[in-house]
């Protein structure tokens, strides 16, 4: 099945949502290696949008979920990638809350900085894989997440 280029580009763009929420995990990594700051550039428009509106992240989540995922007139490729990006984003947000609540009282220890950087690199790997698969016009098959997406769609 040949996926049109516009669907591929939108499929790539929706993965910027979890990436924009994962960027704070790399704070120490970005300070240590300033050359890596360019990794935040693709998510910058989304970060600006989320911060310009009250509850911008939650609003964007509901817009994507209700307007794309739950709309049967939208092509399956876009619905699949949007829901998968939203599920990844939920995991990233839950991890950030866990860091704030459970690990933040420990301070910025070496273990916490290492764990934070590892999470950022893991999310980056997932996003790069998903972007490459979308660019090829294929569904990114992430174990566990893709099965949950297919069950919902």
C-alpha positions in Angstrom: 0.0 0.0 0.0 1.4 3.3 -1.1 1.1 6.0 1.6 1.0 9.6 0.2 3.8 11.9 1.2 1.6 14.3 3.1 0.5 11.4 5.4 4.1 10.5 6.0 5.0 14.0 6.9 2.1 14.3 9.4 3.0 10.9 10.8 6.5 12.2 11.4 5.3 15.4 12.9 3.1 13.8 15.6 6.2 12.1 17.0 7.4 15.5 18.0 4.9 15.5 20.8 6.6 12.9 22.9 10.0 14.3 21.9 9.0 17.8 23.2 8.1 16.2 26.6 11.3 14.2 26.7 13.6 17.1 26.2 13.7 18.1 29.9 15.3 14.7 30.7 18.3 15.8 28.7 19.0 19.0 30.7 22.3 17.7 32.1 23.3 16.1 28.8 22.6 19.4 26.9 24.7 21.3 29.4 27.6 18.8 29.2 27.5 18.7 25.4 26.1 21.9 24.0 26.4 20.6 20.4 23.4 18.4 21.2 21.2 21.4 21.6 20.2 21.1 17.9 18.2 18.0 18.9 15.6 20.2 20.5 15.0 22.3 17.3 12.4 20.0 15.6 10.2 20.1 18.7 10.6 23.9 19.3 7.4 25.0 17.5 5.4 22.4 19.6 7.1 23.5 22.8 6.3 27.2 22.1 2.6 26.2 21.4 2.3 24.2 24.5 3.8 27.0 26.7 1.8 29.8 25.1 -1.6 28.3 26.1 -2.7 27.4 29.6 -2.8 23.6 29.7 -1.4 23.6 26.2 0.0 20.1 26.4 -3.3 18.7 27.6 -5.2 20.7 25.0 -3.0 19.4 22.2 -3.4 15.8 23.5 -7.2 16.1 23.4 -7.2 17.7 20.0 -5.0 15.0 18.5 -7.0 12.2 20.2 -10.5 13.5 19.3 -9.8 15.0 15.9 -7.5 12.3 14.5 -7.5 9.1 16.5 -11.3 8.9 17.0 -12.2 10.2 13.5 -12.8 7.2 11.1 -12.5 9.5 8.1 -8.8 10.0 8.8 -6.6 7.5 7.1 -5.5 4.5 9.3 -1.8 5.3 8.9 -2.3 8.8 10.5 -4.6 7.4 13.2 -2.1 4.6 14.1 0.9 6.9 14.3 -1.0 9.6 16.2 -2.2 7.1 18.8 1.2 5.5 19.1 2.8 8.9 19.6 0.2 9.8 22.3 0.9 6.5 24.1 4.6 7.2 24.1 3.9 10.7 25.3 1.8 9.3 28.2 4.8 7.2 29.2 7.1 10.2 29.0 4.8 12.3 31.1 4.4 9.6 33.7 8.2 9.2 33.9 8.6 13.0 34.4 6.1 13.0 37.2 7.9 10.0 38.8 11.1 11.9 38.6 9.6 15.0 40.1 7.8 13.2 43.0 10.1 10.3 43.8 13.6 11.2 42.7 13.8 14.9 42.9 14.3 14.9 46.7 17.5 13.0 46.1 19.0 16.0 44.4 21.1 15.8 41.2 23.1 12.8 42.0 25.2 10.9 39.4 22.6 8.1 39.4 19.7 10.5 38.7 21.6 12.3 36.0 22.6 9.0 34.3 19.0 7.7 34.5 17.6 10.9 33.1 20.1 10.9 30.2 19.3 7.2 29.6 15.6 7.9 29.4 16.2 10.8 26.9 18.4 8.6 24.7 15.8 5.8 24.8 13.0 8.1 23.8 15.3 9.5 21.1 15.9 6.0 19.7 12.2 5.3 19.6 11.4 8.6 17.9 14.1 8.1 15.3 12.9 4.6 14.5 9.3 5.8 14.2 10.3 8.7 12.0 12.3 6.4 9.7 9.4 3.9 9.4 7.0 6.8 8.7 9.3 8.2 6.1 9.3 4.7 4.4 5.5 4.6 4.6 5.4 1.7 7.1 3.9 1.4 10.5 6.5 1.6 13.2 6.2 -1.7 15.1 7.1 -1.0 18.7 6.6 -4.0 20.9 3.8 -3.6 23.4 2.8 -0.1 22.2 1.9 -1.1 18.7 -0.3 -4.0 19.9 -2.1 -1.6 22.2 -2.7 0.8 19.4 -4.0 -1.9 17.1 -6.4 -3.1 19.8 -7.7 0.5 20.2 -8.2 1.1 16.5 
